[in-house]
């Protein structure tokens, strides 16, 4: 009797491990072949990736936008997001279960492209949760939230952006999920706008936000 129970426990454990492995394999397959599945909304020219680049990955982000209170040019104080301090986790859905695929934060560009000046205050960074590859990017286009019903419909949120890669890095074992990313779109933003309350210099505040991030790569890669 005890032998049968032991066998059943082992079999249950093996099935559990198999299930985990299957989920991970499906996730990696989803990520690897996402290029054929990702269809970004039509966007205004200002935040549209240039021709020759195609979206291959999308992540649904939930996190916070960090603000710090600094002196203003008028002699008072105001909340500023410069330098940006995002902290978010990006998910994709697999059989209706959200799976983490990327983390988003600010860090110093460790592998800048030729001609890029490294900012000591850091740049927007995305890192793969699977192979730890990274892309650093800077905003090259922006529209106010609420000004485009298909891609940026929620007034009062942080702007929707087009960001261009200024550095990429493979993971330690050669992973390149984000190592070839050329552009990133931040769309469908909700929340995250700077506080409107009075503040004292040095005070910080985190404001919750969500957004969709679309990652692009060059068609010839």
Secondary structure, DSSP 8 states (H G I E B T S, - for coil): -HHHHHHHHHHHHHHHHHHHHHHHHHHHHHHHTGGGT-------GGG---TTEEEEEEEEEEEEEEEEEEE-TTSSEEEEEEEEEEEEEEEEEETTEEEEEEEEEEE--SSB-TT----TT-EEEEEETTT--EEEEEEEEEE-TTSBTTTB--TTS--EEEEEEEEEE--TT---TTTTEEEEEEEEEEE-----S---TT-EEEEEEEEEEEEEEETT-
